Amino acid sequence: MKRPELRLQTIALTAILIVIVTALSLVLGRYAAQARSPSDSWIQPREIPNTDVNPFGANFFLSREVEEWKRQRTVQMAREAGLGWAKQQFAWAEIEPLRKREFIDPVSGESSWAKFDDMVDMFRANGLQVIARLDLAPAWARPPDSREETPPQNFDDLGDFVYAFVEHFRGRVQYIQIWNEPNIYPEWGEQAVDPVAYTRMLQIAYTRAKEADPNVHVLSAPLAITLGEPHPEPGKWRSMPDLDYLSAMYEAGAGDYFDILSANAFGFDLPPEDAPDRDVLNFRRVELQREIMERNGDGGKAIWFNEYGWNAAPSSFSDEALIWERVSEKDQAEYTLRGIDFARREWPWAGVFNIWYFRQTGQQYSPDDAAFYFRMVDVDFTPRLVYDAVSDATASLYVASSGHFEETYPAVASDPEWQGAIAPEASGGELLQSDVPGASLTFAFQGHSVDLIARRGPEDGFLLVTLDGRNVAGLPVDAQGRSYLDLRAAEVQWQARVPLAAGLSTGQHVLRLTVADDSPAACNVDAFEVNAGQPPAFPLAPVAGLGVGLVAAIAGLVWDLRSRRRSKYF
C-alpha cells in the first residue's frame, strides 16, 4: 500500500502550481492589454476613403517652366515645406497636339510625353503624389476657331486620350481630374454651360480610365463657386451657380462616375469659420455641396479641394480688381492653417487641400493681376508667410502618434514598387500591395506599441520586419536570422490585426516592412495602429511574488515526486 499522505501532498502542490500560473497569466495579460489600450489622445479611424492623407498640397505650373534648375528648386522647396501633393495641369492639346493617337511634339519631333514624364518623376522623387488635371482640347478635337477650353465635339476622343494617359502613367499617377470649372463660360469655351453634357463627358472619361487601370482615382471637375450669371438665351447660364450645377449633375447620373468630388474653397475676405449661406461665397460654402452629395446617397466619398486659399493683395489694390477680395499676408497664412485645421476636426469627408498656388513662372501673373497675390513662393524663390506657416504645420505629420493610420498617411513612406489598390473590404477602402522582392515601406511613429493591419489569406506572402533597424522580438526568424511575418492564412482575412511590438521606449521609432525574397505571393498592407500614451508600469512586485511562489511550488512538487519514487510498500 502507498503512503496516502504523499499522494495528498502531490495533489495540493499541483493545485497551488495551477493557481500561481493562472494568477501570473492574468497579471501579465492585464499588463499587455493596458499597454495596447488606446490613450486619451487616440486618433480615430477616418472611415471615408481618401481622407487619411497629408492634407497639404498645392497647384504647380511646372510644365510652363523652361529652365531645369528652376523646376528642381520649385519641387525641392515643396518637399521642404512638407507638401504631399502636386496639382498639375496636363494639357491634352500638348500631349496629342496634331491628330488622334499621335503623341509627337511638333517642334522637337520627339515624344510629347517626354517632358511630362520628367515632371512626374521629379515630383515623385521628392515625395509628392501627382493629381493630374486633364483638360484643354487640341484643335483637331474641337470646333473650328474655338478656344482650348471648349469641350471636344466627340467625347469619345477625350475618352481615348484619358485611356492613353492612364495607361502611360499607370503606377505613377493615380489621381486624375476631368476638366476644370465647367459651370463658368470661360472654362466651357465661351458658350452656355451644360451640366448634362459635362456629365456625359465625365461618364466616358471615367469608364475609359478604369479600363486602363481599375485602381486609378477619378476626380470630378471642381466647380467655380459663383452665384451665377444668366445667358442671353432664356433658361441658360453663362455661369451657373455651383450648387445648382452640382444638383443637375446628380440628376444626370454623375454620382456613378467619380471617386472623389473636387471642389474649390476660397475664403474671400472672411475667416474660415464663417458659416455657410447659399447667398455668400466663403470657405464653408463647400458644406452646401456636401449636403447635395448626401441627399443623393453619395456621402461615402471624399471631397478634395482643387484650389484653396485667401488672396493677400495690398491695400492699395483697386476694389474693382479684387475678384477674390483680400486679407493681409499675415491673415492669409493664419487662415490657411485654420481652414485645414477646422476641416480635419469637423469634416470627416475632407481630404487634400491644394493651395492656390505654389509659385508662378516668369510673368504669368503681373502685380496688377489679383491672382499674383495667392502665391506661396515668389518667382525668385523667396518664401512668403504662408509658405513658412505651412512648413511649420506639416512637421508633425510625418511621425504618427496615438491612433489609427491608413497606408496613405504621410508617416508611411514606400518604394515605388508598392502600389495602391482599391479594395472596399480594406480599412479606408484601399491598401498598399507589392510582389517585388526587396520592396520596402517604412512607418515612423512615436509610441510604446504598434500593430499592423493587413490582409491575410492563401494568396498572401512574407514580410521581413525590423524595428529601428533590428529584429522584432517575438517574431520567427528565417535561415538568415531575419525576423519575418507570414501573412498566409487558410481563408482571406480583411483588416487582420497583427501585434508587432509593445513596451517600447519613449521617442520615435521606425518600422520597416520588406517583401521577402522567397515570398510566395504579394503582400498587402492596410493600416497601422499606435498607442503613444504613457506605458503602464510593469507590475514588478506581483510578478516577483508570484514568481517566487511558482519556483517554490515547482521545487516542492519535484521533491514530492522524488519522495514518492523512494517510498516502499508496507
HELIX and SHEET records of a PDB file:
HELIX    1   1 PRO A    4  ARG A   36  1                                  33    
HELIX    2   2 LEU A   62  ARG A   64  5                                   3    
HELIX    3   3 GLU A   68  GLU A   80  1                                  13    
HELIX    4   4 TRP A   92  ILE A   95  1                                   4    
HELIX    5   5 ALA A  114  ALA A  125  1                                  12    
HELIX    6   6 ALA A  139  ALA A  141  5                                   3    
HELIX    7   7 PHE A  155  HIS A  168  1                                  14    
HELIX    8   8 TYR A  185  TRP A  188  5                                   4    
HELIX    9   9 PRO A  195  ALA A  212  1                                  18    
HELIX   10  10 ASP A  242  GLU A  251  1                                  10    
HELIX   11  11 ALA A  254  ASP A  256  5                                   3    
HELIX   12  12 PHE A  283  ARG A  285  5                                   3    
HELIX   13  13 VAL A  286  ARG A  295  1                                  10    
HELIX   14  14 ASP A  319  ALA A  321  5                                   3    
HELIX   15  15 GLU A  329  GLU A  346  1                                  18    
HELIX   16  16 ALA A  370  PHE A  374  5                                   5    
HELIX   17  17 LEU A  385  THR A  394  1                                  10    
HELIX   18  18 ALA A  395  TYR A  398  5                                   4    
HELIX   19  19 SER A  427  GLY A  429  5                                   3    
HELIX   20  20 LEU A  540  ARG A  566  1                                  27    
SHEET    1   A 8 HIS A 217  LEU A 219  0                                        
SHEET    2   A 8 TYR A 175  ILE A 178  1                                        
SHEET    3   A 8 GLN A 129  ASP A 135  1                                        
SHEET    4   A 8 TRP A  85  ALA A  91  1                                        
SHEET    5   A 8 PHE A  56  PHE A  60  1                                        
SHEET    6   A 8 ALA A 350  ILE A 355  1                                        
SHEET    7   A 8 ALA A 302  GLY A 309  1                                        
SHEET    8   A 8 ILE A 260  PHE A 266  1                                        
SHEET    1   B 2 GLU A 229  PRO A 230  0                                        
SHEET    2   B 2 TRP A 237  SER A 239 -1                                        
SHEET    1   C 4 GLY A 403  GLU A 406  0                                        
SHEET    2   C 4 CYS A 523  ASN A 531 -1                                        
SHEET    3   C 4 GLU A 430  SER A 434 -1                                        
SHEET    4   C 4 GLN A 419  ILE A 422 -1                                        
SHEET    1   D 4 GLY A 403  GLU A 406  0                                        
SHEET    2   D 4 CYS A 523  ASN A 531 -1                                        
SHEET    3   D 4 SER A 449  ARG A 456 -1                                        
SHEET    4   D 4 GLN A 493  ALA A 502 -1                                        
SHEET    1   E 5 VAL A 412  SER A 414  0                                        
SHEET    2   E 5 SER A 440  GLN A 446 -1                                        
SHEET    3   E 5 GLN A 508  VAL A 515 -1                                        
SHEET    4   E 5 PHE A 462  LEU A 467 -1                                        
SHEET    5   E 5 ARG A 470  ASN A 471 -1                                        
SHEET    1   F 5 VAL A 412  SER A 414  0                                        
SHEET    2   F 5 SER A 440  GLN A 446 -1                                        
SHEET    3   F 5 GLN A 508  VAL A 515 -1                                        
SHEET    4   F 5 PHE A 462  LEU A 467 -1                                        
SHEET    5   F 5 TYR A 484  ASP A 486 -1                                        
END                                                                             
